[in-house]
């Protein structure tokens, strides 16, 4: 995961980490820390419940999950990558 953070930063894809749901768009990538020490990555997707806070798709060890957990873990990165 740290290698991906470096990759996205070097490609100019890094965005500010905020606590504002409107700053996170579908397709954005977020990185966070799970269980106080484990680096993790997820994809931002539209809220399945129609709410204002986007959901994430990630695999935290139990297969892919589509969940409302964007702000549950401490965010360590926010990226919007557009390959050229």
Residue pairs with C-beta under 8 A, 6 or more apart in sequence:
1 31
1 39
1 40
1 41
2 39
4 31
4 41
5 31
5 76
5 77
5 79
8 14
8 29
8 77
8 79
8 81
11 81
13 79
13 80
13 81
13 82
14 77
14 78
14 79
15 23
15 28
15 78
15 79
15 80
16 23
16 78
17 75
17 76
17 77
17 78
18 78
19 71
21 52
21 53
21 54
21 70
21 71
22 52
23 78
24 30
24 44
24 54
24 70
24 78
25 44
25 54
25 80
26 44
26 45
26 46
26 54
27 43
27 44
27 80
28 43
28 44
28 78
28 79
28 80
29 41
29 42
29 43
29 44
29 77
29 78
29 79
29 80
29 81
30 41
30 42
30 44
30 56
30 70
30 75
30 77
30 78
30 79
31 39
31 40
31 41
31 42
31 75
31 76
31 77
31 78
31 79
32 39
32 40
32 41
32 42
32 73
32 74
32 75
32 76
32 77
33 39
33 40
33 73
33 74
33 76
34 40
34 60
34 73
39 76
40 58
40 60
40 73
41 58
42 56
42 57
42 58
42 69
43 56
43 57
43 58
44 54
44 55
44 56
44 70
45 54
45 55
45 56
45 57
45 66
46 54
46 55
47 53
47 54
47 55
47 68
48 55
48 66
48 68
49 68
51 68
53 68
53 70
53 71
54 70
55 66
55 67
55 68
55 69
55 70
56 66
56 67
56 69
56 70
57 64
57 65
57 66
57 67
58 64
58 65
58 67
58 69
59 65
